[in-house]
Amino acid sequence: MPGMECSEPNGSTDVSQQTKAETLEVVESCQCTDRCQDEQRLEKTDDLSSTSNGEEPQALSKRQRKKLLKYQKWLDTKDERRKREKEKQRQRLEAKRAAGEACGNIRKRLKEVTMAASSCKQRIAIDMSFDDLMIEKHLSQCVKQVSRCYSANRRATNPLQLYVTSFVGKCESVMAKQNGYRNWDVYFKDEYYMDIFAKEDIVYLTSESENVITSLDDGKVYIIGGLVDHNVHKGLCHKLAVEKGISHAKLPIDDYVEMKTRKILTVDHVFQILVGVANGKSWKESFLSFIPARKGAIGKDDLGGEDFSDNKLTHEDKDIKFHEGQEREIAGEKVLIKSNESGGTLVESC
């Protein structure tokens, strides 16, 4: 009748409410499961937070409980993480065995391989007498390059005899930030290199020299200038070598590789190339292994004997950017850019 409210509920409304109730029940069930797991972990964390003398644990804040919960989760997955790490280690060892690399305790082997025990007596010295010419940032970069030289030398089959001369003042202060550097297998010398080695044995390495090294001489000591200046003092090492009347030379880069940038290398790259050659690598292999890929080094033999000197390259050829898998036209020849096994860049005629 008009004005009277219906006491019977709508059937469709009942179905909708029932569906919502079932959905909420499922969600609450899932949440309950997660809460139960967290509560179980929290019970363990409560045990962890109890005092050693048996007293009741103090009430933990929400943040403390979260930290303890996270720690307990870490404990619960410890065995699983250890299994995964062991499996990764097994796979790494199998890969090394397949590649014929030495396995076992690498750190122990590195301690056994020293300059004194090495059959290689080739001397290399890094001249650190330029610290007054470098800003703090560049000096730090130079010291890092020296540390990379040490790292490369201790991993060589036959380490070279590595000297760091004029190791006083600013460079020593920056190096002192690395704890334990005095225990490195490196001959750190306060004296100037000309006060340590005979003048007739010294060969200063500089890219401006007209002399080219064809092979390493054990009777010589090759000096690498410890200078990072980004061409602010271009040609300084060559100038000083001429003024002091000592021999100077450059690496035979032009004889083996073509580069799309200037042939200026960092201290550690020069040293790594020398280590490679002293340990049996060819100049070409050593260049392609250690010259950074950004310099676009390409073996000249891989260019089919073409002469890619500056007077033959066009302006576009000089500014070419090499990318894996791309086809390019260089000096009128269509080539395909590829990478070799040692990480260098190669080209093949199309």
Secondary structure, 3 states (H helix, E strand, C coil): CCCCCCCCCCHHHHHHHHHHHHHHHHHHHHHHHHHHHHHHHHHHHHHHHCCCCCCCCCCCCHHHHHHHHHHHHHHHCHHHHHHHHHHHHHHHHHHHHHCCCCCCCHHHHHHHCCCCCCCCCCEEEEECCCHHHCCHHHHHHHHHHHHHHHHHHHCCCCCCEEEEECCCCHHHHHHCCCCCHHHCCCEECCCCHHHCCCHHHEEEECCCCCCECCCCCCCCEEEEECCCCCCCCCCHHHHHHHHHCCEEEECCHHHHEECCCCCCCCHHHHHHHHHHHHCCCCHHHHHHHHCCHHHCCEEHHHHCCCCCCCCCCCHHHHCCCCCCCCEEEECCEEEEEEECCCCCEEEEEC
